Amino acid sequence: MCEEVFELLCAMDRQKIELQIVLQCAPTIAGMKTSNLLIVPRNQEDKVRFVLRHSGLMGYRLVYDRQRVIFLVFNRDMLMSYLAKKDIREFLSTFGYRTDAFGYTLRNFQSRYDSYINDRKEFPHEIGVFLGYPLCDVKGFIENGGDSFVLSGYWKVYDHKKEAQELFEKFDDAKDDMVRMVSKGYSVKEILNEFSTPDTSMVV
């Protein structure tokens, strides 16, 4: 984040739901990533649903965690396409997922994530797939216990370091641009429209 945007951010209302969506979900809004987690106070759940309903993005509640609510915010077509890939379906099946329908797959993940948060069961490492991370990095994280990565940014990278670094920089630039736009009164829908032509060569 550049100094100019940091100063803007310091002067803004951090409780503003549009700002939180931008800060946590900029890569998805920009069309460069399938999905992001969005974590907000539980009393802002209805505001999130209202903003997303008019944006074109989907917000799927994963779990309530004390006074917070955690959403998976995603581009439906992009996430469905990613989860339908053969290698992704084979990977998820090793965790017991039913992969023949998007809805079943998403509910299965929601159940496993809820069990982790509320029952302290095993962390669902396949979360990386639902966040659109490259499968090699999801597997690398699991196999290395989160160590021995070659780059750490929006996720831990185990292969294609240069490409990931370039992508992370694009994510940062998009976030900076979106913070500027929120400061000028743009809605999430208006921001999404400004980023409606993504660089598909960089989509993950």
Sequence and secondary structure as in RCSB ss.txt:
>XXXX:A:sequence
MCEEVFELLCAMDRQKIELQIVLQCAPTIAGMKTSNLLIVPRNQEDKVRFVLRHSGLMGYRLVYDRQRVIFLVFN
RDMLMSYLAKKDIREFLSTFGYRTDAFGYTLRNFQSRYDSYINDRKEFPHEIGVFLGYPLCDVKGFIENGGDSFV
LSGYWKVYDHKKEAQELFEKFDDAKDDMVRMVSKGYSVKEILNEFSTPDTSMVV
>XXXX:A:secstr
  HHHHHHHHTS TT HHHHHHHHHHHHHTTSSSEEEEEEEGGGHHHHHHHHHTTT EEEEEEEETTEEEEEEE 
HHHHHHHHTSHHHHHHHHTTT   SSHHHHHHHHHHHHHHHHHH     TTHHHHTT  HHHHHHHHHHTT S S
EESSSEESS HHHHHHHHHHHHHHHHHHHHHHHTT  HHHHHHHT S  GGG  
